[in-house]
Amino acid sequence: MLDFTKDTQWYIARNTYARKVMATDNAFFAEFYSKYSKLYDPKPTHIDKEIDVCPFLAQDKGSLIIGVYNNDKLVSVILIKKHGIAVAKINLLILEELLNEAVIIDIISWLIDYSFYDLYCEKISTIIPEHCIQANKFMHELVLPERGELRQEDDSILGSSLRYWHYYLTETLWLGTNLEGDSIRFDYQKADNYIRNIVFPYFNPGIKARMYSTVIDYNYKVIVATDASAKSIGLKSAEQILGASYKYYSRIDTANWYFGQFYNAKTADLIHRYARMIFRIQQYVFKCATPASFIDYLPYDKGINSYLVTFSPIFDNSQNVVAIQSIAVEYCQNPYSGMGMQMIDSYSLEVPEIRLSVREEEVLYLLLSGMTQEQIAKLLSIKRPTVAAIIRNQLCPKFNIPAGNTKLIVDYARAIGLPKTIPQSLWYPSVIIHDANLAKWIDRIKF
């Protein structure tokens, strides 16, 4: 099992990653400092000053500096200072000219997640220079207006004379439904007692059961699991999965550990966004106190495994959600198998070699995997009528099948030995959501 306390690189977006700034980063830091001052500081008194990153790194142990690199160029510097146990002040500088809006949003959303769920802050004060238009636009939409203010900041990371927006955010408000103010403080000791005295005795007798189930605590970590769940991801026993969490969705070492050879430059973005989506679903269950179900679609050596996963909230005696129980069952595959085989006799199996486009291969394979046209559309990020048109206008003519007969085309393809292998373009994990309320919540946050 990985040690999640060790430093790593965090995936942000394609060609963009974050890591802690080190003493060897002087050249990156100096280049960023110079470019930032020339672009934004109305009184660039520091441009010719030689920059040494070491004094920044030598600050108190409650502080850390994170650099965001795009194509190996430093494009953002983040200073996080913790005050006490659960409060952090964040200075965020971004060279927005070098990044698009989507990447800027990914940087900020990851930073907030990291502060709340890796550093265990309950409150954060985020400071962003006034000129960072896209970053401030996102924060204005995210944070209540009265929780943001514009003022001069003397304690900025570069000590410049710029004006900064200040945003105040608590974990209870982050992606939550309570927009009126902070909720009642969560009692961690009572939650731990309830998990220890009630949840564990309930779950432990079933650890050896042939079922896929885990319990995730309020820190979003797996605290108990069945052996079958561990073995389903290549581990030997439940003990090896303890401490794992989708809140580490950006950790590159975690993605490498879990997906192995399937994690590469082509699949990285899809894999990290898949992990973030599952983390968002867990947040939905905790924050909205309601169950959520989805289809977890996972490619493996011998094909695609699909699971119907349900996250159910576990309430303590005060009706607080203290944990989530995850239960997964193998999702129905190949529902058309055998249906319509009697109809194939009226069609010749002596067909010429059939050449399919990449999209046709994808749609055919997913049909053979038992997915509906609606599910295929969501997985491929296209519209359902497009899927129907591919089946009707492209696949059916190539197989000499009556237009639109999905059941027959599935059995016919299987009868002639297709598909011969899983399309390479489908070698990535994905999540399909049918729950209308969950889908609405996910669509609202958009990251």
N, C-alpha and C positions, 0 to 999 in steps of 0.2 A: 504494500500500500504506500502511496505517496505521502510525503511529509508536507502538508499544506502550509506549514509555517515558514518554509524556505522561500527565498526570493525566486522569482521566475520572470518570464516575459509574458505579458498579457496581450492577447490578440484584440485589436480594436476594429479593424476593417482591412480590406485587401491592401497589402503593402504598408500597413500601419500597425504598429505595436507599441506597447508601453513597457518601461522597466525603470527600476530605481537608478537614479543618476549616481555615477561613481567618480572617484577622483581622477580616473583616466579619461573622463569625458570633457576635459578642459576645452579642447578644440571645438567640440559640438556646442558647448555652452557659450563660448566666446563668440562664435559665429551667430548664434541665436540672439545673444545680447546686443550685438552690433546691429543686426538687421532690425530687431524690434525697436531699438532706440531711434534709428534713422526713420523708420516708418511712422512711429506713433508718438514719440516724446516731443512735445512742443519746445522743450528746453533740453536738448540732447547734450548735457554736460558730461556724460560718461562715455561718449563714443570712443574717444581715444584712450580711455583708461584700460589697462590690461586686466582681464577678468580671470579670477582664479575660483574654481568651483569649490575648493576645499573649505573656505570659511562658511559657505552655505551648508556643507555636509557636516560641519563641526558643531552645528546648533544642538540644542538639548535633545535628549534621546526621544522625546515625545514628538519630534519633527522628522519628516522625511521629504525628499524631493524626488519626483517622478518625471521622467522625460517621455514624451510621445514622439516617435520617429516615423516619418513617412518617406519611403524609399531611402532609408538610412540617413535622412536629414532631420535634425531636431526641429519640430514644428510647434511644440507646446511644452511649457514647463509648469509643473504643479507643485506647490508647497503646501504640505498638510501639517498643521500644528495641533496637537491634541492638548486640550485643557482639562485636567482632571481625567476621569475614567471614560466619560461618555460624550464629551463635547469636542468638536474639531472646527478649526478655522482653516479655510481652503483659499489659497491664492491661485488663480488660474490665468495664465497668459497663453494666447494662441496667435500664431501667424495665420490669420484667416485667409489671406490671399493665396496660400498654398494648399488649402483644403476645401472640399465642397461641403455643403450644408449637412448632408447625411453623415459624413465622417465626424463633423463637429458634434452632432447630436450623439453619435456613438461614444465619443470621448467623454462627454458630460454624463450620460446615463451610466456608463461603466464607472466613472469616478464616484458618482453618488452611491451606486451599488457597493463598490469597494469600501467606501467610508462607513456605510451602515452595517454591512454584513461580513466584511473581513476585519475591519478595525473595530467593529462593535460600537460605533458611535450612535447615540440616540438623537443628537442634535448636531447640525452642521451649519456654519455660516460661510457661504461661498462668495468670494469677491472676484468680480470680472470687470476689466477695464471698459469704460463707456464705448470705446471704438470697436469693440468686438460685437459687431452687429448681429451675426447669426447666433452666437452663443447667448447674447442677452435676449434675443427674440425667443429662443427656446425656453430660457429660464422664466421669462415673463409669462409664457403660456403655462408653465409648469407650476409656478409658485403664486400664491394669492397676492394681489397687488399690495396690500398693506404689509406684506412680509418682504418687500423689496424697497430699497431706497438708494438714491444716488448721492454720494458725498466724496469729499477729498479723503484719500487714504494715505497716511504717512508710513504705514507699516507694510507697504507693498513689497513684492519680492525683489524688485529692482530699485526701489527707493525713488521712483520717478514722481513727477508732479501731476500725473494723470488723475482724472476722476474715475471712480469705480462704482459699479452697482453692487450692493450688498443684498444677498438673498438668504433667508432664514428658513430652514427646512428641518422637520423632525421625521423620524422613521415612520411614525404613525400616519403622517400625511403623504409620505412618498408612495405614489400609486394607489393610495387608499381612497375610501369613499367618504370619510369624515372630513368635510371641508370647513367645519365650523371652528375647529381648534384641536388641541391635543386631547387624546382620549385618556381615560384613567390609567395611571402608570401600571405597567405589567409587573406582576409579582413573580419574579423568577424563582424564588425559593419555593413558593407554593406550587408553581408549575413543575419544578423538579421533583417535589415530593409526590405529586399526583402521578407523574410518569413512573417513578420508582415503585410506588405502592399499588398502582392500579393498572397502568398500561403494560409494564413488563410482565407481571404475573398472568395477565390475559394473553399476551402474545407468545411468551417463551415456550409453552407446551407444543406449539405448532412449528417450531423452527425446522424440524426435520420433515415437515409435511411437504407433499408434492404440490406446492403452490408458489406463485410469485407474489411475494408481499414484503413490504418494508414499512418501517415507521420513521418519519422525519420529524425532528423536534423543532422548537421555535427558532433555533439557530439555523434551520434548513439543512441539518446534517442527519445522515442515517444513523440511528441509534440502536436499531435491532432489525434483523432481516431473516428470512428463511434461507436455508442453504440453496434451494432451487433458484432463488433470485441471484445469489452470488454466482452460481454455476452458469446462469444464462448469459453472463458477461465475461466468462472465461476464468473466474476465480474458483478456488477449491472449497471455501467454506464461508459462512456468514461473517465470521470475524474479520475477514479481509475487506469487507465492504464498509465496515463501521467508520464513520467520519467522512465518508464520501458525500459530495453535495453538488447540486447543479448551480449553487451560487458561485462556484469556481468556473463558471462557463467560459471565462476568458483566459484561463491558465493554459498556456501552450503545452506545458509538461503533462497536464492532466489529459488533454486531448490526445497527445502522443501515447500515453500509457493506455488509454481506453481503446482507441481505434487502431493503434499500431500502424501497419503498412497502408491502411486506408486513409490515414491522415497525411495529406500532402498539400502542395500549393494550390491544386485545383479544388480540393474538397474542404480546405480549412474554413473558408467563409461559411459554407453551408453547415459544417459541423458545429462551429461556435454559435451560430444563430439558432440551430436546433436546440443546443443546450440552454441557451438563453430563453427560448420559448418555453421549455419545460419549467425553468425557474420562475418565469412570469406566471405560469399556471399555478405553481405552488403558492406564489404571493397572492394570487386571486383567492385561493382557498383560505389562506390565513386571514386576509384582510376583509373578505366578504363573508366569511364564515359559512360557506356553502360548498357542496361537493362539485367536482368537475371531472368530466370524462373526455377522453380523446383517443385517437388511434395512433399508436407509436409504431412507426414504419422503419424497420432496421434491415439493411442489407448484410448478408453474411456470405461465406464461401459458397454454400450450396443453394443460395437463393435469397428470397426476402421473407423475413419473419415480421408479421404484423400482430400487435397486441392491443386489445381494448383495455385501456388503463383508467382506473377510477381513483382519484384522490378524495378521501373523505376526511373532514375535520374531526378531531378528537377534542371534546369539550371537557373542562374540569367542572367542579361543583359550582363555580361562579359563572359558568357559561363562557369562559374565555377559551379560545382555541389554543391549545398547548402543543399540539402535534398534528400530523397528518398520517393516516394509514393509506398506503398505496397498494392496490390489488390489481394485478394484470392477468388477463386470460388470453390465450391465443385467439386471434381474430379469425373469423370464418374465412377460409380460403377455398378457391375453386368451387363456388356454389353451382356452377354450370356443369360440373363433371358428370358425364353420362346423360345429361339432358339434351335431347335432340340428336343423340347418336344414331337413332333409327332413321333420322332424316338424311344422314350423310350418304346412305346407300344409294340415294337417287342422284348423287353427284359423283363424278369421277375423282378418284384420289390420284390419278395420273396427271399431275400438274407440272408445268415447267418450273424451273428454278425461280423462286419468288424473291425479288429484291425489294427490300423495305428501306425507307428513309429512317433516319434516327428517330424522328417523332413517331413514325408508324410503329417502329420496334418498341418504343416506350409504351404507347397506348396498348398494343397487343399484349405485351408482357404484363401490364397492370390488369388488363381484363382477365388474363389467365390466372392472375394472383387473387382474383375474386373481388376486385374493387369495382364500385359503381362508376358511372360516367361523372357524377358529381365529385366523387372522391379523387378520381384521376385529374379532373380539372384543377382542384385545389392543390394537389401534389405537384403538378407541372406548371402551376401559376398561369393557367389559361382559362378561357371561359368554357362552360359546359357545352354550348352549341358548337364550339370548335372541336371538342372531342367527338361529338355526334357526327360532325361533318367528316372528320378523318375516318371514322368507322364506315359511314355510309358511302362516301365518295372515293375513298382511297383503299381501305382494307377489303371491303366487300368485293369490288371489281377484281382486285388482284387474286382473291381466293375463289372467284366465280360463285359468290354467295349472294342470295337475294338481299337487296339493300336494307340495311338497318337491323338485320337479324343477329343480334349480339350473341345469343345462346348458341346459334349454329356456328358462327365464326370461331367461337372459343373452342368448341369440340372439334371442328374441322382442323384448326391450327394444331391442336394437340395430336390429332390422328396422323398428321403428316410430319410430326416430330418437331414442331416449333413451339416455343423458341429454343434454339440450341444452347443459349447461354443468356444470363442476365445482361441487358444492355449496360455498357460501361457508364453511360450518362446517368444511370439510376443508382450508382454506388455512393449514396449519401443517405444519412438518416433524415427523417422528416416527421412532422406532426400534422395530423388532420383533425380539425376541430369541428364538431357538429352542434355542440351546446350553444344555443343562440345567445344566452347571457354572457358566457365566457367569450365567445367570438366578438361580441360588442365591446366588452372590456378590453380585450387585446387590441381591437381596432382603434380604440380611443387613445391608448398610450403610444402605439405605433413604433415602439422600440423595445 
